[in-house]
Amino acid sequence: MEKTFYTLLVYSENIAGILNQITAVFTRRQVNIESLNVSASSISGVHKYTITAWSYPDQIEKITRQIEKKIDVIKAKFYVDEELFIREAALFKLSTQIVLENPEVSRVIRRYDAKITEVNPTYVAVMKSGKTEDIVSLYRALDTFGCVLQYTRSGRIAITRSTEEEVSAFLEQREKQYQDGAK
């Protein structure tokens, strides 16, 4: 059985130490996290962790269940790429001298729909957002000119292809149970 590339979406309250608890689950199972992005979600007071990792199906199920058992975690679910809308962002610092000497560099930037965000005597800053493979492809194309001074990519950001946040229905159900229990 081959490993599959999974994206976990984890929702939690904004509590100090929860990130450490989540990453510890991967460490205990000896699964390397490929990327990690943490941000506010569309629900007030709820943070969203987007974590990618190569794993076996049974292993990712166990990891997800263990994460969901954490007291401050609201919901955790894993996905394959087809179930998500995925993007990353990248920044490139290019040598101004090489960019000016070789007009093909600018054509490559335009061809990949990247944006020049700053130009100064030392460097040209370029930003590209999109799919991982498009960003890596742009890097490889620019690298052939020997102009890349620095390069960095963000962690993956992802939303499900469903019509609402996965966690919304869960929170609504929990609120209803709470209200029914208070009566």
Disulfide bonds with the S-S distance in Angstrom:
none
